[in-house]
Amino acid sequence: MVVVGGGLLGVCCAYWLARRGKSVLLLEREYIAAGATGRNAGFVLPTTARSYPDAVATHGVDVARSLRRLAIDGARLLADIVADEAIAGAHRDRGSVHLALTDDQALKSRQEVALSQADGFDESWLDRRELADLIPTPLGRRIVGGRAVPGALTNSVAVVDGIGTAARRLGVTIRTGVRVGSVRATGSGVVIDTSGGPVHATAAVIATNAWLGELVPRLSGVVRALQGQVIATRPMPEVFRFGMTAPLTATGEYWHQTPDGTIILGGCRAVTTAPSDPAAQVPQPAVHEALQTVLPRLFPEIGPTPAVRGWAGAMAVTSDELPVVDEVDESVWAVGGFNGHGMSYGPIIASLLADWICTATRAPALAPLALDRFPAEERAR
Ligand SMILES: Cc1cc2nc3c(=O)[nH]c(=O)nc-3n(C[C@H](O)[C@H](O)[C@H](O)COP(=O)(O)OP(=O)(O)OC[C@H]3O[C@@H](n4cnc5c(N)ncnc54)[C@H](O)[C@@H]3O)c2cc1C
């Protein structure tokens, strides 16, 4: 079997296929975690990318519940892999608080909490006073309250390196610096054309996320690249003991503090309309500047938070904010488009995909992620 792409999905697919006894070759054009996995903020969010009420309105209550359970199971599975494979120092069991900055946002958040609780999901509303008890710097006047959700914070590079090491122990061959040019079903197997020559395999998984359309042209209109950008500050005394988000700009901001006190903060996508190629993963100066103003605007006494580093990554998004997992040709599967939620959904979807490949049976939880949910025009675009 060949897996294309050395991000979380590719490495997890290789790991689960090897655990099910398959012989696996993973091909990555750069290095492990060169894409979104190595550039993300490390939130492991056990929630749908859309708000839960929006997910219910879009997909119906049964599918929305199943999708949310999948994210919860995925977050738990990631923690289990980290423990089973003894991946040190990479994972912290810390939830996140999603701030509301207006009364209208607070109302929507409280409605989300109520609907989630009614469906048995763990979340709660914290008013301004309760938040102030948890955050040891004065809250800016705009902060009304926050929605607290369990979850984890992770060092994605350490996690994916650790899973890659475990996969190698299970017999997976990982080749980096090998670009795949095409993946073709032959009727009796699959031919993968690579920069190192053709490779023949019984089956292939294409896990190239924002670059899926290059290898599966009918996915180019379905899974689109979107630039995400992040800064890291110098280490500071602990202020944030959990992950946090705030809708300060239209596309939202998110941050947390690592064990050494560094604040990792992303967002501010909406501050620029300058043309850029997200797949190139090159930071935009206007976004870099704006990210440094986020915390001083929300917490006026925190002081300046200058960036000591900044980077950009290619997120992969879809029109309904759900990933795609499907067999796109005979014995060729494609997976990607995680809409900023790959760290929770990724490990479990990789596991269910490995089951599908090994047993020829698709788990019911994957049915809402099929490619045919998109209209033909979107697939052909
Ligand atoms: C700035 C930013 C912040 C984010 N924050 C979070 C977060 O906090 N929580 C969360 O859950 N998610 C977050 N995400 C999204 C998360 O990173 C992704 O959902 C996840 O990493 C997807 O993993 P992947 O393996 O599908 O894709 P990727 O990690 O992008 O891996 C795809 C790989 O395929 C390789 N590749 C591409 N084309 C080829 C080819 N032709 N041949 C060989 N190899 C190829 C690439 O080099 C790359 O290594 C964020 C993303 C970004 C960009």
Ligand as a Chemical Component Dictionary entry (heavy atoms), coordinates in Angstrom:
data_LIG
# 
_chem_comp.id                   LIG 
_chem_comp.type                 NON-POLYMER 
_chem_comp.pdbx_formal_charge   0 
_chem_comp.three_letter_code    LIG 
# 
loop_
_chem_comp_atom.comp_id 
_chem_comp_atom.atom_id 
_chem_comp_atom.alt_atom_id 
_chem_comp_atom.type_symbol 
_chem_comp_atom.charge 
_chem_comp_atom.model_Cartn_x 
_chem_comp_atom.model_Cartn_y 
_chem_comp_atom.model_Cartn_z 
_chem_comp_atom.pdbx_ordinal 
LIG C1  C1  C 0 -2.212 28.143 10.679 1  
LIG C2  C2  C 0 -3.019 26.902 10.915 2  
LIG C3  C3  C 0 -3.572 26.682 12.177 3  
LIG C4  C4  C 0 -4.325 25.532 12.418 4  
LIG N1  N1  N 0 -4.752 25.281 13.695 5  
LIG C5  C5  C 0 -5.375 24.108 13.950 6  
LIG C6  C6  C 0 -5.715 23.764 15.278 7  
LIG O1  O1  O 0 -5.412 24.481 16.228 8  
LIG N2  N2  N 0 -6.375 22.587 15.486 9  
LIG C7  C7  C 0 -6.699 21.748 14.444 10 
LIG O2  O2  O 0 -7.324 20.700 14.679 11 
LIG N3  N3  N 0 -6.346 22.032 13.185 12 
LIG C8  C8  C 0 -5.682 23.177 12.916 13 
LIG N4  N4  N 0 -5.295 23.453 11.646 14 
LIG C9  C9  C 0 -5.597 22.466 10.597 15 
LIG C10 C10 C 0 -4.712 21.223 10.736 16 
LIG O3  O3  O 0 -3.371 21.614 10.729 17 
LIG C11 C11 C 0 -5.032 20.276 9.589  18 
LIG O4  O4  O 0 -6.401 19.903 9.654  19 
LIG C12 C12 C 0 -4.202 18.999 9.632  20 
LIG O5  O5  O 0 -2.866 19.257 9.896  21 
LIG C13 C13 C 0 -4.361 18.287 8.304  22 
LIG O6  O6  O 0 -3.399 17.270 8.198  23 
LIG P1  P1  P 0 -3.152 16.603 6.792  24 
LIG O7  O7  O 0 -2.210 15.489 7.000  25 
LIG O8  O8  O 0 -4.462 16.307 6.151  26 
LIG O9  O9  O 0 -2.507 17.761 5.887  27 
LIG P2  P2  P 0 -1.032 18.387 5.848  28 
LIG O10 O10 O 0 -0.432 18.452 7.182  29 
LIG O11 O11 O 0 -1.132 19.642 5.071  30 
LIG O12 O12 O 0 -0.196 17.313 5.034  31 
LIG C14 C14 C 0 -0.249 17.168 3.627  32 
LIG C15 C15 C 0 1.144  16.718 3.195  33 
LIG O13 O13 O 0 1.095  16.311 1.826  34 
LIG C16 C16 C 0 2.344  16.664 1.247  35 
LIG N5  N5  N 0 2.160  16.693 -0.210 36 
LIG C17 C17 C 0 1.395  17.551 -0.917 37 
LIG N6  N6  N 0 1.451  17.239 -2.230 38 
LIG C18 C18 C 0 2.281  16.181 -2.346 39 
LIG C19 C19 C 0 2.723  15.410 -3.465 40 
LIG N7  N7  N 0 2.341  15.692 -4.701 41 
LIG N8  N8  N 0 3.562  14.378 -3.238 42 
LIG C20 C20 C 0 3.949  14.064 -1.952 43 
LIG N9  N9  N 0 3.562  14.773 -0.879 44 
LIG C21 C21 C 0 2.724  15.803 -1.066 45 
LIG C22 C22 C 0 2.647  18.031 1.852  46 
LIG O14 O14 O 0 4.007  18.379 1.747  47 
LIG C23 C23 C 0 2.183  17.831 3.288  48 
LIG O15 O15 O 0 3.243  17.398 4.125  49 
LIG C24 C24 C 0 -4.556 24.592 11.362 50 
LIG C25 C25 C 0 -3.992 24.813 10.098 51 
LIG C26 C26 C 0 -3.234 25.954 9.866  52 
LIG C27 C27 C 0 -2.627 26.155 8.517  53 
# 
loop_
_chem_comp_bond.comp_id 
_chem_comp_bond.atom_id_1 
_chem_comp_bond.atom_id_2 
_chem_comp_bond.value_order 
_chem_comp_bond.pdbx_ordinal 
LIG C1  C2  SING 1  
LIG C2  C3  SING 2  
LIG C2  C26 DOUB 3  
LIG C3  C4  DOUB 4  
LIG C4  N1  SING 5  
LIG C4  C24 SING 6  
LIG N1  C5  DOUB 7  
LIG C5  C6  SING 8  
LIG C5  C8  SING 9  
LIG C6  O1  DOUB 10 
LIG C6  N2  SING 11 
LIG N2  C7  SING 12 
LIG C7  O2  DOUB 13 
LIG C7  N3  SING 14 
LIG N3  C8  DOUB 15 
LIG C8  N4  SING 16 
LIG N4  C9  SING 17 
LIG N4  C24 SING 18 
LIG C9  C10 SING 19 
LIG C10 O3  SING 20 
LIG C10 C11 SING 21 
LIG C11 O4  SING 22 
LIG C11 C12 SING 23 
LIG C12 O5  SING 24 
LIG C12 C13 SING 25 
LIG C13 O6  SING 26 
LIG O6  P1  SING 27 
LIG P1  O7  DOUB 28 
LIG P1  O8  SING 29 
LIG P1  O9  SING 30 
LIG O9  P2  SING 31 
LIG P2  O10 DOUB 32 
LIG P2  O11 SING 33 
LIG P2  O12 SING 34 
LIG O12 C14 SING 35 
LIG C14 C15 SING 36 
LIG C15 O13 SING 37 
LIG C15 C23 SING 38 
LIG O13 C16 SING 39 
LIG C16 N5  SING 40 
LIG C16 C22 SING 41 
LIG N5  C17 SING 42 
LIG N5  C21 SING 43 
LIG C17 N6  DOUB 44 
LIG N6  C18 SING 45 
LIG C18 C19 SING 46 
LIG C18 C21 DOUB 47 
LIG C19 N7  SING 48 
LIG C19 N8  DOUB 49 
LIG N8  C20 SING 50 
LIG C20 N9  DOUB 51 
LIG N9  C21 SING 52 
LIG C22 O14 SING 53 
LIG C22 C23 SING 54 
LIG C23 O15 SING 55 
LIG C24 C25 DOUB 56 
LIG C25 C26 SING 57 
LIG C26 C27 SING 58 
# 
